[in-house]
Amino acid sequence: MNRFAFLTPDTDRNRMPVALLSGFLGSGKTTLVNALLRDPHMAGTAVAVNEFGEIPLDRDLIDHGADKTVVLANGCLCCNLAGDMEDAVMRLFSRRDGGEMPQFRRLIIEPSGLSDPAPIAQAILRNPVMARAMRLEAIVATVDALFAAAQLVRHPETRKQIALADRLVLTKTDLAEPGRVQALRPALRDLNPGAPVVTALHGAADAAALFPARFLDPALSGGVPYRPGLFAESVDIDHAGQYDSVSLYAAQPLRWRAFETWLRGIRIAHAENLLRVKGMLNIDGADGPVVVQGVHHVIDAPVELDVWPDGPRQSRLVMIADRATIAIARESWAAALPGMIANR
């Protein structure tokens, strides 16, 4: 019995999976998108682009309407939607539901290279209409191996894009000197110690390496092990960067109200410095694991899955924030919820 009104797996599965693909200007986002849309596994994907200039897609694509939508042979779409991205995405859904464009099964949102992806992620999580229609599955950021070192110094947008990501895609490694590529990796670990780094070969990367299984196959049920790129497999504990990551564990079931009160306190007091929250929780009274995720102070509706994946049945919450916020979270976790432990 779902006495906490968590979303059920069926309700969650009916929401369209959405991925954000961020990255600074010229970092290879559109080249990566072009390669992804040719992958048969990505058939039926829509890409909403909000970028300066035109979409440099192949010349054999067909112009399809006022929103500059092009339709590919495998049923993918790419739309250059100007204006407010939140309104543009909802307009895209409206056109699909009205039969003005082909049906699509998943959505990639490509914000401007000059933008912070956090407001778009927050809109998906908090906007009642968007939250009912979509579920945020992943945030991916492209990183330019040639110019990222300078961009990290000059452009704070680059640092935020990297810090928020679940996956990082290192581009142009074939053009950069090996020493430059190697020197860049510690900077990426400093900003986002838990995000795996995928290397794009000639601008392309395997979709399965970038996106969780439920993004590629929206029909997967909650009974399938939930691996949306939320959890870092390993974290380098020797870095000393601007942001840090912590894994908070609980071997015993958590009381939802106590956990919610603790998390609300962290969100309210440290919203700007709390970049991501993502976890799978063992809640007292819930039959399956409860998945939570958020960006800054905005938290998505918790989802109760049918069954636990393989492995120990314990709560794990990952937080990405500045180092001071991480220290407070570690201490308050144990104080508010006795018996909890915090590891990197």
N, C-alpha and C positions, 0 to 999 in steps of 0.2 A: 504493500500500500504506500502510495507516494504522499505522505502526510505533510511534506514540506512544499508541495506544488512545484517540484523540479520539473523541467521539461522531460518528457518521455523520449525513448529512442525513436519511436515512430514520428513524433512531432519534429524532433531534431532532424531526422533523415529527410523529411519533406521540405526542409529549408535548402535553398541552393547553396552549394559550397562556393566560397569566394576566397581568392588569394590576392594580396596586394603585392605588386612588383614595383619597388622603388629603386632609386639609384640616381646619382647626380647626372647632370646634363652630359651627354656624350659617353656615358659609361657602358653602353651596349644593351640597354633595355629592349629597344625595338628590334635589334638584330636577334636577340634571344627569343623574343616573341615570335618573329618570323619563323625561326627554326622550330619552336614548340608547336606552332599551328600546323606544321607539315607532318607532325608525328601522328600516326593513326590512333594512338591512345588518347589524343586530345581532341578527337572529332566531337563536334557539338560544343565547342568552347566559344564564348564571347569575350572580347577584350575591349574594355572601355578606356580610351586614351585621353588624357587631358594634358597635352604637351604643346609647346610652342612649335609652330610650323605644321607641315603636312605629315601624314603617315607614309613613310617611304616603303610601301609594300610593292610587290611585284606588279608589273604592268598588265598582267593578264587577269587581275582581279577586277571585279565588276562594281562600279559605283551604284549604290542602292539607297537613294533617298537623301533628304535634306540634312541628315545628321552625318553625312559622309561615311556611310556604312559600306564596307566592302565584304563580299561573301565569297568564301573559298569553296573549292570543290568538295571538301570533306565535311561541309556544314558548319565550319567555323565562321565567326564574324569578327570584324574589327571596326570599331566606331570611334571617330574623332569627335568627342562630345565637349563642346565649349561650355564655359560658365561654371556655376557651382556644381562640383562633382556629385554631391548628394542628390540634387535635383536631376542631374544628367543620368545617373544610374537608375533612378526610379522611372525616368522617361524611357529608358531602354527596356525595362521590365514591362512598362505599359504598352510599348510598341509590340513586344513579343506576345503578350497576352491578347492584344487586339488583332493578331494575325498579320501585322504590317512587316514582320521579319520572321525568318525561320526560328523554330524553337532551339534553345540552347540549354545545356545541362549544367554548365559551370561558368564562372565568370572570373576573369583576371582584370583587376583595376590597375592601370598604370598612371600614377599621378605625375605631375610635372616634376622634372628633375630638380627644380628649385624649391619643392614643397616638403613639408614635414608630413609623413604618412600617418602620424598619430590621429589627427582630426578625422580622417577618413575611416580609420579603424574604429574610433569612438562612435562615429555616426552609425556604423553597422551594428555596434553593440547596443546603443542606447535609443536610436530612433525606432519608435514602436513599429512603424510600417516596414522599415528595412530589417529590423530584428526578426520579424515574423517570416520574412521572405528569404533571408540569407543567414548563413552561418560562416563566420570567419575561420578559415582552415589554416592559413599560413600567411606570413609576411616574409617576402624574399627581397633581398637588396643586391643589386649589381655593384661591383667595386672595380674601378678602372686601374689595372696594374701599372699603366703608364703615368697617370696623373693623380692617383688617389693620395699620395703622400702630401702633395702641395694642397690638394682640395681639403684635406683634413685640417690643415692649418688655417686656410683662408675662409672656409665655408662651413659654418656650424650645421647647416642642413645635412651635410655629408655624415657628420658624426652621429646625428640623430637617426638618420636612415639606417646606418650600420647597427647602432645600439638596439633598435627596435626589432631587428630581423630574427626570424627563426632559422633562416638559411642565408648564407652569403655566397654570391657567385663572383668569382674572380675572373675578370675578362681581360682580353688583350695580352695574355701571358706570352703568346707567341711573338709579340712585338716588343716586349719589355726585356731588358737584360735580366738574367736569372738572379743576380745579386739584388736588383731592385725588388723583384717579386718576394724574395726571401726576407728582405728588410721590412716589407709591408705586413707580413703575417703577424709579428708581435703587436703592431698597432691595432690590428683587427681583434686580436685576443684581448687587448686592453679595453677596447670599447664594448666587446660582446664576447666574454669568455666562454659562453656555452654554445654559440652557433657554429655548426659544421660549415666548413668552407668547401664549396664545389668549384672546380676549375672548368671554365667554359673553353672548349676546343674550337677555335675559329668561330667564336660567337655562339656556339651551340652547347647545350647541356641536356642530359637525360631528364625527362619530366619526372620519372620515378625518384630521382635523387633530389628534386626540388620540392615536390609536393607530397603530402600524405596520401595514403591509399584511398581515403574517403573523398579526396578531391578528384582523383582520377576516376573513381567509380562511386558516384553519389548514391547508388543503391545499396551500398554496404550497410549492414545493420549495426546496431550498437553492440551486438554480441561479438563482433570482430574486434580483436585487440586494438584499442584506440591509440594510434600513434600519429598524432597530427603535428609532429615536429615540436611538441611542447617541451620535451624534457631533454636536457643536455646529457649526452652519454658520458662526458668527462669535462672537467674544468681545470685549467692550469692555475694552480694555487700560488704561483710565484709572481704573477703579474701585479702591477700597482697602478692601474689605469683609472680613468675618470669613473667608469661604471664597474659594478661587481655583480656577481650572481651567487645566490645561495639556494640550497635545497633544504627544505624543512620537512622533517619526517614525523610520523606518529604511528606507533605500532598498535595502539589501542584505538577503538572507534572514537571519533570526535563528536561532540554535541554541536549540532549545526548552529544554534543560537550563539553559543560561546565563540565558535569560529567566526561567524558573521560579525559579531561585535568586535572581535580582535581585528579583522580585516578592515572593517569600516574605520577604525581608529587610525590604522596605517594609511589608508586612502585619503582621509580628510587631512591629516597632518603633513603628508609627504607627497601629495598628488603630483606636483611638477617633477619631482625626482624619482618617482616610482614609474618606471617605464613599462614593465610588463609583469603580470601575475598570471600564472598558469599552473594548473594542478589537477590531480586525480585524488579524491578524498574518500576515505572509509567513514561514512557518516552513520552514527548510531540510529537504527531504525530504517535505513535504506538498504534494499536488497543488493543493488549493484553499486559500482563506483560512481561518484558524483564528480563531473568534470566542470571546472571553473576556469575562466580566463578573463583578463581585463587589460586595458591600456590606461595608464594614469589612474584617475579616480573612477573610470567607467568600467563596470563589470558586466559581462554577458550573463544571461539567464542560465543558472546551473542546469546541467543535463545529467539525469540519472540513467546510466547504461544498464543493459540487461544482466550482463555477467562481467566478472573480473577477467582481465587478460592473464596469461601465464605469469607466474612470479608471486611474490609475497603480497598478501592482502593488507596493505598499509597505505596510509595517506602520504602523499608527497606533493609539496608545493614549491614551485620554482619562482623566485623573484629576481628581476633585473632592475637595479637602481643604482644611485650613487652610493659610495662606500659608507657614508654616515647613515643613510636610511637602512642599508643592509645590516649594519651593526645594531640599530634599534630594533629591527624586525627579529633578529636572532635572539636578542635578550627578552623582548616582550612575548615572543612565541612561547618560550619556556615558562615565563611568569604567568601568562594568561591561560595557558593550556598545560597543566602539569604533566610531566612525563614525556614531553616532546623533546626532540633532538634536532640540531641544526648542523648540517655539513655543507661544505662547498660542493 
